[in-house]
Amino acid sequence: MVKLSAVERANAIFWWRKPGNTLEESAQIAQWAETAGADAIHVSTGSMFPHPRNSAGAFPIETARRNYGTLLASGNRTFLNYLLFRYLPQLFLWFWQQCQKDFLQDGKIVPERVEGLNTEDAKAIKAAVTIPVLCTGGFQATDVIRHAIQNGACDGVTMARPLLANPDLPKIFAEGRNKAKRPCTYCNRCLLEVLDNPLGCYRSATTASKK
């Protein structure tokens, strides 16, 4: 399987950078991968971490300020990120939100606007190959997943954050429910807490500790 960032948007936050691969270029890469023997293409987006469309959602700046120093010894741009998080957090958040206008309402993330954000890119990749195409993008509701597959955008979807929020999500689907009672809010604390702490849903842990 080959995982592709269909549209890299490498200049999403730092505007002076080159934008990276376009959708048309990624479709060509997918074709080359198929010719080389790939069994499936896994469609994502973005080009770095953190990226406002991968993983799309809020950016927990206080968590980043507390934990990001763990990465200082590795990576190409970790020091620049660290400086932004530590000393210019509001500036970074402003850039982040400018790139997420499609997902925001009154300055807050609307989960329904995040879920399935890569389906159109996946559909274009699927049209270019004959092997199965998987799509990532915050999927956690059966009606959204069903629509993506039936609409020809992909052959299946993949999940990460929603399974941290609800590890029994496949069972919930099997029981006929559309989504979990407490779905992932895309707060993204899990992505930055994991730098120093165990992998898990920290929204759930925080809420539970207040009860």
Secondary structure as the mmCIF struct_conf table of DSSP 4:
data_model
#
loop_
_struct_conf.conf_type_id
_struct_conf.id
_struct_conf.beg_label_comp_id
_struct_conf.beg_label_asym_id
_struct_conf.beg_label_seq_id
_struct_conf.end_label_comp_id
_struct_conf.end_label_asym_id
_struct_conf.end_label_seq_id
STRN STRN1 VAL A 2 SER A 5
BEND BEND1 ALA A 6 VAL A 7
TURN_TY1_P TURN_TY1_P1 ALA A 10 ASN A 11
BEND BEND2 ALA A 12 PHE A 14
TURN_TY1_P TURN_TY1_P2 TRP A 15 TRP A 16
BEND BEND3 ARG A 17 ARG A 17
HELX_RH_AL_P HELX_RH_AL_P1 LEU A 23 THR A 35
TURN_TY1_P TURN_TY1_P3 ALA A 36 GLY A 37
BEND BEND4 ASP A 39 ASP A 39
STRN STRN2 ILE A 41 SER A 44
BEND BEND5 SER A 47 PRO A 50
STRN STRN3 HIS A 51 HIS A 51
TURN_TY1_P TURN_TY1_P4 PRO A 52 PRO A 52
STRN STRN4 ARG A 53 ASN A 54
TURN_TY1_P TURN_TY1_P5 SER A 55 SER A 55
STRN STRN5 ALA A 56 ALA A 56
BEND BEND6 GLY A 57 GLY A 57
HELX_RH_AL_P HELX_RH_AL_P2 ILE A 61 ASN A 67
HELX_RH_3T_P HELX_RH_3T_P1 TYR A 68 LEU A 71
TURN_TY1_P TURN_TY1_P6 LEU A 72 ALA A 73
BEND BEND7 SER A 74 ARG A 77
HELX_RH_AL_P HELX_RH_AL_P3 THR A 78 TYR A 87
HELX_RH_AL_P HELX_RH_AL_P4 PRO A 89 GLN A 98
TURN_TY1_P TURN_TY1_P7 CYS A 99 GLN A 100
HELX_RH_3T_P HELX_RH_3T_P2 LYS A 101 PHE A 103
STRN STRN6 LEU A 104 GLN A 105
TURN_TY1_P TURN_TY1_P8 ASP A 106 GLY A 107
STRN STRN7 LYS A 108 ILE A 109
HELX_RH_AL_P HELX_RH_AL_P5 PRO A 111 VAL A 114
TURN_TY1_P TURN_TY1_P9 GLU A 115 ASN A 118
HELX_RH_AL_P HELX_RH_AL_P6 THR A 119 ALA A 128
BEND BEND8 THR A 130 ILE A 131
STRN STRN8 VAL A 133 CYS A 135
BEND BEND9 GLY A 137 GLY A 137
HELX_RH_AL_P HELX_RH_AL_P7 THR A 142 GLN A 150
TURN_TY1_P TURN_TY1_P10 ASN A 151 GLY A 152
BEND BEND10 ALA A 153 ALA A 153
BEND BEND11 ASP A 155 ASP A 155
STRN STRN9 GLY A 156 VAL A 157
BEND BEND12 ALA A 160 ALA A 160
HELX_RH_AL_P HELX_RH_AL_P8 ARG A 161 ALA A 165
TURN_TY1_P TURN_TY1_P11 PRO A 167 ASP A 168
HELX_RH_AL_P HELX_RH_AL_P9 LEU A 169 ALA A 174
TURN_TY1_P TURN_TY1_P12 GLU A 175 GLY A 176
BEND BEND13 ASN A 178 LYS A 179
BEND BEND14 LYS A 181 ARG A 182
HELX_RH_AL_P HELX_RH_AL_P10 ARG A 189 GLU A 193
TURN_TY1_P TURN_TY1_P13 VAL A 194 ASP A 196
BEND BEND15 ASN A 197 ASN A 197
BEND BEND16 LEU A 199 GLY A 200
HELX_RH_AL_P HELX_RH_AL_P11 TYR A 202 SER A 209
TURN_TY1_P TURN_TY1_P14 LYS A 210 LYS A 210
#
